[in-house]
């Protein structure tokens, strides 16, 4: 009679079929509508900025891994996603050398200085954007539509130039000044819906984030109590790309659903306060970066205690 043996193995005992490459592939597919919109509205300039960011990110990743003697990781597509997201956070008129420098900073300093994929404490693309904005503010805030320099709708709201604001349809479709990947709310919603359908992300962070900005903007408004237009404002700036593609980053967002709600609420509160009362017209990037730093604390408070663990 054959004896039944109990095999003890280390965790994890359940494994998902998804890999880093398949997840990043889904993210790239989700970003395709916004990519198409950027190319349509901004033309060849958008193509060159995107190409430089992606190439610089991939080359930086390969060079670092080679220099450190580590296995190559460019096939997991994470560097491609970082480069594309950084390009989406840059204006179409940005100098190409600046785009390349930002990509190198994102990959080498923000990602690999902290141990590589899964170890970075803040979103690499957003950290690179913040560095570029602090170092070269003029180049990072020069916008163009149809070949003409213009202001973003958020900047017009900040200045009180309500009379020359673009229409809601232009804002929703993306025919406005802004960064390459943030202008078309329609394209970003399509991409976000794909990620939700593929279960790459859950609804908690994007829905809570956007809803928080909507409610606070309705309450506080631009000119006083209940005078704002929250539906108009949630489609402006980087809120959509930030809510669906930046704040949902696995590494820099909380592990539990409760933690994600806290995280997204904090992002929404900070975004609204910066937009309405801060010195910048936009607050998405800084809000997500600040909340990234609170993720370890949020996880500590919200992650359930292991059964049998001694306090």
N, C-alpha and C positions, 0 to 999 in steps of 0.2 A: 504493500500500500504506500503510495507516494505521499510524503509529508508535505503539508501546506506550509509555505514559508512566508513570513511577513517581511517585505522588503522596505527598509527605511531609507528614504532619499531626502536630500536637502530641497528646500523650496526654491522656486515656485513649483507647485504640483499641478496647477492649471496654466496652460499657455495659450495665448491668442495667436491667431495666424498672421496678424498684422506685424510688419517690420517697420523699421525707421524709413526704409526706402518706399514702401507702399503708402505709408502715412504722408510722407513728403510729396509723393506723386499725386495723392489726392488734393493736397494743399495747392500744388501747382495747377491742377485742373480747375480748382475753385477760383484761383487767381486769374484764369484765362479771360473771363469776361472783362475784368478791370484792365487787363493788359490790352485787350482789343480796343477798349474805350480810350485808353491813353494814347494808343497809336492813331486812333481816328481823330481825336480832338487836338493832339499836340504834334502829330506828324513825325518826321524823321528825327527831330531833336529828342523825342521820347525814346525812339529806338536806340539811339546812340548812348543815352544815359543808362538805359536798362541793360544794354549789352556790356557796357564798361563795368557796371556794378556786379553783374553776374560773373563775368570773366575774372575780374579782380578778386572776387570772393572765392571762386573755385581754385584759382592759382595760389592764393594765399593759404587755403586749406591744404593743398597738395604740398606746397613748399614747407609749411610748418611740420606736417607729418613726416616728410622726408628728412628734415633737419633733426627732428627729435628721434628718428629711428622707429616711428610708430607705423602700424599698418595704414594704408591709404583708406580714407573714408569719403572721398569725393563721390563715390557711387551711391551713397545713401541719400544724395540730393539735398541734404540740409544746407550746404553752402549755397546751392542754387536758390533755395527759398530765402535765405538771409539776404543774398544779393538783390533778389527781386523785390523783397519787402523794403529794403533800404531805398531802392530806386523809386518805389511808390511813395516814399516820404521825402522826395526831392523835387524841386521845381524843374520844369523843362529847360530853363535857361542856365542851370548850374554848370560851372566849368567841369569838363570831363576829368581833369586831374583831381578835383575835389571829390567827385563821385568815387574815383578809384581809391583815394586816401580813406574815405569813410568806410569803404568795403574792407580794406585791410585792417582798419581799426576794429571793426565789428568782429572779424574772424579771429585775428591774432590776440588783441587785447581783451575784448569782452568775452569771447568764447574760450579760446585755448589757454589763456593765462589762468583761467579758473578750472582747467582740467578737460576741456572739450565738451562735446555734446552731452547734455544732461547735467552739467556741472555749473554752468553760468548762472549768476545770481540775478541778472537783469536781462531783458530782451536785447540781443545784440544789435538788431537793426535800429531800434529806438534809441539805444545808448549812442550809437554812431550818429544818428540824426541830432541828438541833443548836443553832442560834442561839436558837430559841424555848425549848428546854429549859434552856439556860444562863441565859436572861433571866427566864423565868417558870416555874421548876421545879414549883411547886405546881399551877398550872393544867395543866401538861403531864403530870402524873403522878396525876391524879384520874380514876379509872376507875369505870365503872358497868355493871352487868348487870341487866336487868329493872327498871330504875329505882332500883336500890340501889347504893351505893358499895361497891366491893370492891377487892381486890388482884389483880394479875396472877399467873398461875401461876409465872412466873419470880421475882417478888417473894416469893412464899410459899416457894419453894425457897431463895432467898437468906436468908430469915429462919429457915429450918429448920422451917417449919410444914408438915411433910409430911402430917400427919394430915388436913388440910383441903384437900388438893390436889384439883382437879377430876378427873373420870374421863378416861381416854384418849379415849373417844368424844366427850365434850364438847370436849376440846382439838382433836381432829381435825376435828370439824364446825364449831366456832367459838363455842360457847355459853360463853364465858369473858370475863373482863375483859381489855381491851387496846385498842390503837389500832384505828381503824375497819377498815382493810384487812388486818390481820395475824392476826386471830383464827382465820379459817377456813382451815386447811391444805388441806382438800379443794378449796375453790374456787380457791386459788392453784395447786395442782397441776394442776387442769384448765386454767387459764390458761397455765401454763408449758408444758403438753403442746401446747397450740395454737400457741404461739410456736415450739416445736421442730418441729412439723409443717409450719408455714409457712416454716421455715428463716429466721425473723427473728433467732433466736439459735442458737448451737451448744450442745452439751451440756457443754462443757468447764467453764465457770465455775459453773453451778448444781450440777452433779454433784460436782465437786471441792470446792466450798465446803461443801456439805451433808455430804459424806463426811468431810471433815476435822473438822468439828464432831462428827460421830458418833463417829469413832475416838478423838479426844482426850477427849471426854466419857466414853467407855467406859473409857479408861485412867486418867484422873484422878478422875472421879466427883465427887460433892458432899461425900462424907464420907470419902474415902480411896480406896485402890486398888481399882478394879473394882466400886465400890458405886453408881455412877451408873446412870441409866436413859437411855441415849443415844437410843433410839427415841422415848421420851416427849419428850425435850428438843428434838429437831430440829423438832418440830411446834409448839414454843412460840415466842412473841415474833415478831420480824420476820424470822426466818431465811428463810422461804419467799419472802416478798415481796421481801426483799433479794437473795436468790440469783437469782431469775428476772427481776425487773423493775428492780432498782437496780444491781447489780454488772455487769449485762450491757449497760449503757448504752454505745453505740458510742463516744462522745466520750471518756469517762473510763475506758475499759478497754483493755488492750493489743491490738495489731493481730494478733499471731501466736498460734497455738494454744499454743506453748510458753510465751509470755508470759502467756496467759490462765490456764494451769495454775499458774504462779508467783503470779499475782495472786490467784486463788481460794484457793490454799493459805494465803497471807498473811491473807486475810480470815477464813478459818476458824480459824487459830491465834489471831488477835487477838480474834475473837468469843468463843472459848472461854476465853481468859485473862481477859477483862473480865468475863464471866459468872461465872466461878468465883472469881476473886481480886480483881476490881476493885470500885470503889465503887458502880457501877451494876448493876442486875439484868440489863439488856440491853446488848449490845455490838455489834449489827449495824451501826447507823448510823455509829458512830465508826470501826469497823473498815474499812468501805468507804471512808469519807472519807480515812482515813490511807493506805490503799492507792491511792486515786486520785492522791495526790501522788507516788507512786512509779512511776506509769505511764510518764512520759517516760524514766526510767532503765531500766525493764524493756524498753521498746521499743528503746532504744539498744543493749541487750545482746542482744536476741533477734531483732530484724529482720535478715534476711539482707543481706549486703553486695551492692550492685548489681554485676552482672557488668562487669568492666573498671574498676571504681571504684578510684582511687588512695587508699591509706590516708592 
